[in-house]
Amino acid sequence: MVDISTLEKMDGTLLEKAIKEAVAVNRHYLAPFTDSFRYSHSEDNFYAPSENVEWTTGFWTGELWLSYELSGDEAFKDAALKQVDSFYDRIVRKIDVEHHDMGFLYSPSCVAAYKLTGSEKARKAALMAADNLISRFQEKGQFIQAWGKVGDPKEYRLIIDCLLNLPLLFWATETTGDGKYRDIAERHFSTAIGCVLRPDDSTYHTYYFDPETGKPDRGVTAQGNRNGSAWARGQAWGIYGSALAYRHTGSDKALDVFRRSLSFFLAHLPSDVIPYWDFDFDNPSDEPRDSSALAIAICAMLEAADDIGGEEGNELRDKAGRLMAPLYEKCAVRNPEESNGLLLHGTYARKSQWNTCRNRGVDECNLWGDYYYLEALRRLKGKWEPYW
Ligand code: GLY
């Protein structure tokens, strides 16, 4: 366990340096990644181009919006708006949208575009994505089905990651005045935290329901080390998802889940701070790290710091700044020769003897790691209107 109070904090000078370096890397690679998206993770720290497919492309567009906010450089805005056209096309033509990850795709791309530029096309695209997301809600069980064909008994489950898809629904109600989106978000949240959070404050990655009765059945991992372990990124999704639910609902339950899941996460960080991909592992271990889990947790702490305020808010902000310094020192890309991503040492999926994964993006950059690292820098710089 690491004593966070002994870590040196990222001060204003280091923050400005980190922002400058990150924006410079994104500017350097803007041209080849304007008409093209990026693959979900790098190979030898360099991303290959990709079509607008998978659950991850919204993070790259989100990075463009953050880079625009951090630099004022209109080239980022122009590129991001071009990509909004692609997201509009994707949801209209239903390209690779038969899953729940509408929030990951459409919040940092299209909700951000609408908030920053007032683009009606972006608003329309994000609302179509929200409609697609609520179409996966299962009355029997009261949850949004994560993967597969809606109603497939073999896929009758939710996954913790979905908590980050819910802000799209809160936003959809805010912008339309139609309460149906918020209602489904609240019902899913309540079901999800009722089953994924364990008594020791660790979390299950996925949870199955009985398709006949809707009763919660069993917790199973997909990307964690084993069913009963705490997958580091899953835990981070739980922390940020509950912080955002608290922001949107003010619910005591959401705040309680945030505090509990965060306390487990912080108590299980290794002494050099960067989490292993699953909390089954502690130093010394040869297992790979997942830097993205820490970036997500830092964003959650900074979000909750604003929403909770007072002494607890100050403490959260202070701890986030102390965790950010080692994240920068050990994982940040400093120049475009090193990588075309921003955050090294992430792990998309690691095969274990118990999970169903193949090795994917192990000790590499991944798009969400880059995005949340940049979001954390933006949040540390000062007040920010979240895309979530
Ligand atoms: N949402 C999928 C993942 O975190 O890998």
Boltz pocket constraint, residues with backbone or C-beta under 6 A from the ligand:
constraints:
  - pocket:
      binder: B
      contacts: [[A, 161], [A, 223], [A, 233], [A, 348]]
      max_distance: 6.0
